[in-house]
Amino acid sequence: MLLKKLSNKTKISLGILFWALIIAIPQFLVNYTTGLLSGKLIYGQIPVQFYLGLISGAIFGMIFYFIVKAVIKLLIKFGGLNIDVVNAFFMITSILLIIVFLLQGNNLYVALTLKEENVRDAQQLIKSYNNQ
């Protein structure tokens, strides 16, 4: 099984990366499309909020690891359960990333495949509408 082949450091690193994506993808979607249509972004420019989402997601991923570690220590102490902290962190994070892709994957695909001429046409329509 793939999960057993990955080292604990790799699972933690991937989990932190996954958290960065979990936070950054919705930030990208909200800010990219609206930024393009409003003219605040140039076609192909990545919004600053995406980078901020990556940073804050990575920081939260580290915090979430310690939250999972504390909860599992309590479960082991009071519940008698034997759960591996790193595997639990990795699995929870992986499931959340899958949910983000299931919910936002189509929108992400659409945003990443926008044609520049269609964006320019939409910007012109918005400008002409605002000028009326």
Disulfide bonds with the S-S distance in Angstrom:
none
